[in-house]
Amino acid sequence: MRPRNKGTLSCHDVQRMAFGWVQEHLLLPDRGRKCAAATVLGVLLFAAARVTSVFRACQRLRDAPGDQALRNALVAGLPPDIAELERRLNRSLVGSIPKRVTKVARPWAIDLTLIPYHGSHFADPAEIVRGPAKGGTTHFHAYATCYVVRRGHRYTIAMTRVEKGEPLAEVVKRLLRIARRSGLECRYLLLDRGFYATAVIRDLQAARVPFLMPVVHRGRPPRDPAKSRGTRRFLRWRRSGFDRHTIGPAKGRRVTVDICVSLQNLAGRFEGKRGRKVLVYAFWRMPHRSHRWFRDQYRLRFGIETSYRQMNEGRIRTCTRNPAHRLLYFALAMILRNLWVWLHYAVLAVPHRGGRLFREHLMRLEDLLVLLEHGVECQLHLVDHITLHDAPPIAAK
């Protein structure tokens, strides 16, 4: 769905495209005159653009239903099975990704994000995961996402809920299965150091998926560095190079990975720091290029942290205990970010020798959210006055 006027991109175009991306696969039904699907999604998109709650959005929009009526419409309209809701939202994520992204195998990145939660579980204790203190709590709703990289532009292509006690290997397999349903091919996988585990590596090797991840140095370092064993011996290297390493339990099934050691000189790079920084990566079925190539390729994964920061700029704030609603709000933020990337590719970019010329300065993510907010205001009309009920008289002096 493209803008009607090729010369401009209006707030109505942004609002119509955001509605189409979500409703095409979410299939939210109408529930009465006040809670039509367009109205419900309009309130949700307004709350996401303003980074506020559904309650506040219903207060600020004149033609919006009450917050409780809107929640009832969501409960009645969303599929009762949260797995089915997750499938629909994943189809919305990849529904309008350009075909050029799907034709060639490209690097994928997988990571976890934790949304702080202050409360108890809704129906199952496994809904809440524990983690390091963040946002004043150690309880979180956890989500795993996978994104694809093409010329610096990142599209989120899969997401899934992570429950308490769920092995990371199962999470990675499920994400890869979801991403491959859209017809995308993985060139190689970029993983965080949290995925450096025997079970994850074994499953990736069994699935023939090339990967690259940092090595975790476990155990207490010896007093004499010359006696270092395991992966700590790579920290003593004075030159960059390659090696092999076997990990796993002594009496169990072990796995072997290739090792890349990259030494980085800190002099002149970081203020107040001198010496050398040793970066150790584990990889499998990737070409043996220079150590700088491995270091630069892994830096592509850092973009997923930026995606999470941008997701929080368009995520509805809520205190609901319903995990389905929280999943919907998280997915809406990721869909809006995908829409922003797609607009830069399909609308704002201009033809150029060797490809398209992207003009990121024309529309930042916050500009997209402002346009979306104004589009919903034109649809549901913003409350532009404050009603005073039983105002106390002004005492005369």
HELIX and SHEET records of a PDB file:
HELIX    1   1 CYS A   11  LEU A   26  1                                  16    
HELIX    2   2 ALA A   37  ARG A   50  1                                  14    
HELIX    3   3 VAL A   54  ARG A   60  1                                   7    
HELIX    4   4 ASP A   67  GLY A   77  1                                  11    
HELIX    5   5 ILE A   82  VAL A   94  1                                  13    
HELIX    6   6 LYS A   99  LYS A  103  1                                   5    
HELIX    7   7 PRO A  125  GLU A  127  5                                   3    
HELIX    8   8 LEU A  168  ARG A  180  1                                  13    
HELIX    9   9 ARG A  193  PHE A  195  5                                   3    
HELIX   10  10 THR A  198  ALA A  206  1                                   9    
HELIX   11  11 PRO A  225  LYS A  227  5                                   3    
HELIX   12  12 GLY A  230  ARG A  236  5                                   7    
HELIX   13  13 HIS A  291  TYR A  298  1                                   8    
HELIX   14  14 ARG A  299  PHE A  302  5                                   4    
HELIX   15  15 GLY A  303  ASN A  312  1                                  10    
HELIX   16  16 PRO A  323  LEU A  343  1                                  21    
HELIX   17  17 HIS A  344  LEU A  348  3                                   5    
HELIX   18  18 GLU A  360  LEU A  362  5                                   3    
HELIX   19  19 LEU A  365  LEU A  380  1                                  16    
SHEET    1   A 8 VAL A 129  LYS A 134  0                                        
SHEET    2   A 8 THR A 137  ARG A 150 -1                                        
SHEET    3   A 8 ARG A 106  PRO A 116 -1                                        
SHEET    4   A 8 CYS A 186  LEU A 191  1                                        
SHEET    5   A 8 PHE A 211  PRO A 214  1                                        
SHEET    6   A 8 ARG A 276  TRP A 284 -1                                        
SHEET    7   A 8 VAL A 255  ASN A 265 -1                                        
SHEET    8   A 8 GLY A 241  ILE A 247 -1                                        
SHEET    1   B 3 VAL A 129  LYS A 134  0                                        
SHEET    2   B 3 THR A 137  ARG A 150 -1                                        
SHEET    3   B 3 HIS A 153  VAL A 162 -1                                        
SHEET    1   C 2 VAL A 350  HIS A 352  0                                        
SHEET    2   C 2 GLY A 355  LEU A 357 -1                                        
END                                                                             
